[in-house]
Amino acid sequence: QVNQTGQGLYTADLTDMESVTRLVELIRRRQGTIGGIIHLLALRNGGTSFEGMSFKDWQQRLRLEAKSLFYLARAVGSDLRRAADSKAGWLIAATGMGGSFAADMDESLSFFPGQGAIVGLVKTLAVEWPDVRCKSVDLKPAAPAAISAGHLLREMAEVNGEVEVGYRGSHRLTLKVSKKPLDEGRPGGVVLDSSRVVLVTGGARGITAEA
């Protein structure tokens, strides 16, 4: 059920595509075309820690934090692409994996690994919607709300093509992909012979066809 709780304020079940569609339609009628999404559900406090999650908890957390963004992007995509025609249109999704997308694991940090799906979705949208400013911003969950809000506002204003940005304190971090020689001294990978059974999923094009 979608409800308006105040001027420009709404409640809806973001884990349900029909509910998200009704929400977007209602906002369009009452507020106008949607020019951007700021997705903050991954920064919620409370709930079961990842270490204590049941499979049902894990499914619900993934629906709330990752699938909700997919549903919103699907419902609002046409608005964002139209806004991009006039140099507007953006999608910002926050995660709470420590500020470095868990690239350097801090053993004291507990986070939901499913947030990696948010980052993957944003990177995909950045490729499919090249004119929309799509960006995932990784933050430290324990950072003061005002500090995190400042980082998000800064990234909304940045027009630099970066899709993955993290903040650890005052340090702004970006991930860069670089080539590295293969370590020939490491043990070899799995040996595949005629006795092995391998399931390859995909659309039978690209890497699947090569495999």
C-alpha positions in Angstrom: 0.0 0.0 0.0 1.2 3.5 -0.9 0.5 6.4 1.4 1.3 10.1 1.4 2.4 11.0 4.9 3.2 14.7 4.3 4.1 17.2 1.6 6.3 15.2 -0.7 6.6 12.3 1.8 5.4 8.8 0.9 5.5 5.3 2.4 5.5 2.2 0.2 6.8 -1.4 0.2 9.9 -1.1 -2.0 10.4 -4.8 -2.0 7.3 -5.2 -4.2 7.4 -4.1 -7.9 3.7 -3.3 -8.0 4.0 -1.1 -4.9 7.0 0.7 -6.4 5.1 1.3 -9.7 2.2 2.8 -7.8 4.5 5.0 -5.8 6.3 6.4 -8.8 3.0 7.0 -10.6 1.6 8.9 -7.6 4.8 11.0 -7.3 4.7 11.9 -11.0 1.0 13.1 -10.6 1.6 15.1 -7.5 5.3 16.2 -7.8 6.2 15.9 -11.4 8.9 14.0 -13.3 11.5 12.4 -11.1 15.0 13.7 -11.8 17.1 11.5 -9.5 17.2 8.7 -6.9 19.2 8.6 -3.7 19.1 5.1 -2.3 20.0 4.9 1.4 18.4 1.6 2.6 21.8 -0.1 3.0 22.7 2.5 5.7 19.9 1.4 8.0 20.9 0.7 11.6 19.6 -2.2 13.5 18.4 -5.6 12.4 20.1 -9.0 12.6 23.9 -9.0 12.0 25.1 -11.0 9.0 26.8 -13.5 11.3 23.4 -14.2 13.0 21.2 -14.3 9.9 19.0 -17.1 8.9 18.4 -17.8 5.2 15.1 -16.0 5.5 16.7 -13.0 7.0 19.3 -12.9 4.2 16.5 -13.0 1.6 14.6 -10.2 3.2 17.7 -8.1 3.6 18.6 -8.6 -0.1 15.1 -7.7 -1.2 15.1 -4.5 0.9 18.6 -3.2 0.1 19.3 -4.5 -3.5 16.1 -5.5 -5.2 14.4 -2.3 -4.1 17.0 -0.3 -6.1 16.4 -2.5 -9.1 12.6 -1.9 -8.9 13.1 1.8 -8.5 15.5 2.0 -11.4 13.1 0.0 -13.6 10.2 2.3 -12.7 12.0 5.6 -12.9 14.5 4.8 -15.7 12.6 6.7 -18.4 12.4 9.8 -16.2 16.1 9.7 -15.5 17.1 9.3 -19.1 14.8 12.2 -20.2 16.4 14.3 -17.4 19.8 13.4 -18.7 19.0 15.0 -22.0 19.1 18.4 -20.2 22.4 17.5 -18.3 20.5 16.3 -15.2 19.4 12.9 -14.1 21.3 10.9 -11.5 21.2 7.7 -9.4 23.2 7.6 -6.2 23.2 4.4 -4.1 25.0 4.3 -0.7 26.5 1.2 0.8 28.0 0.6 4.2 31.0 -1.7 3.5 33.6 0.5 5.3 34.4 3.1 2.7 36.5 0.9 0.5 33.9 -1.5 -0.8 35.5 -4.1 1.5 38.7 -4.1 -0.7 40.8 -4.0 2.5 38.9 -6.0 5.0 38.6 -4.6 8.5 37.9 -7.6 10.7 36.0 -5.4 13.2 33.5 -4.3 10.5 30.3 -6.3 10.2 28.3 -5.6 7.0 25.9 -7.4 4.8 27.8 -8.8 1.8 24.7 -8.6 -0.3 25.4 -4.9 -0.6 27.9 -5.9 -3.3 24.8 -6.5 -5.5 24.0 -2.7 -5.2 27.4 -1.8 -6.5 27.1 -4.3 -9.4 23.7 -3.0 -10.3 24.9 0.6 -10.3 27.9 -0.3 -12.5 25.5 -2.0 -14.9 23.2 1.0 -15.0 26.2 3.3 -15.7 26.9 1.2 -18.8 23.3 1.0 -20.0 22.5 4.7 -19.2 25.7 6.5 -20.1 24.1 10.0 -19.9 22.7 9.4 -16.4 25.1 10.0 -13.5 25.1 6.6 -11.8 27.3 6.2 -8.8 27.7 4.0 -5.7 29.1 5.6 -2.7 30.6 3.4 0.1 30.6 4.8 3.6 31.5 3.8 7.1 28.2 2.8 8.9 29.4 4.3 12.2 30.1 7.8 10.6 27.9 10.7 11.8 24.9 11.2 9.6 25.8 14.8 8.8 29.2 13.7 7.6 27.8 10.9 5.4 25.2 13.3 4.0 27.9 15.7 3.1 29.8 13.0 1.2 26.6 12.1 -0.7 25.9 15.7 -1.6 29.4 16.1 -2.9 29.1 13.1 -5.2 25.8 14.3 -6.5 27.5 17.5 -7.6 30.6 15.8 -9.1 30.6 15.2 -12.8 33.7 13.1 -13.4 32.5 9.8 -14.7 33.5 7.9 -11.6 31.1 5.1 -10.6 32.6 3.7 -7.4 33.6 6.2 -4.7 34.3 5.5 -1.0 34.9 7.7 2.0 37.0 6.7 5.1 36.9 9.7 7.4 38.0 12.7 5.2 39.7 10.5 2.7 38.0 10.0 -0.7 38.8 6.7 -2.4 38.2 5.3 -5.8 38.8 1.8 -7.1 41.1 1.4 -10.1 41.5 -1.8 -12.1 45.1 -2.6 -13.0 46.9 -5.5 -14.7 49.2 -7.7 -12.7 51.4 -10.5 -13.9 50.2 -14.0 -13.1 52.1 -15.6 -10.2 53.6 -18.7 -11.9 54.6 -20.1 -8.6 51.1 -20.6 -7.3 49.4 -24.0 -7.6 47.4 -24.5 -10.8 43.7 -24.2 -11.1 41.1 -26.9 -11.3 42.0 -29.5 -14.0 39.0 -30.2 -16.3 38.9 -33.6 -18.0 36.1 -35.7 -19.6 35.0 -36.9 -16.2 34.0 -33.5 -15.0 30.5 -32.0 -15.2 30.4 -28.2 -15.6 27.2 -26.1 -15.6 27.7 -22.7 -17.5 24.9 -20.2 -17.2 24.2 -17.2 -19.4 22.7 -16.0 -22.6 24.8 -18.3 -24.9 26.6 -15.2 -26.2 29.8 -13.4 -25.2 31.8 -15.3 -22.5 29.3 -18.2 -22.4 29.8 -18.9 -26.1 33.6 -18.7 -25.7 33.5 -21.1 -22.8 
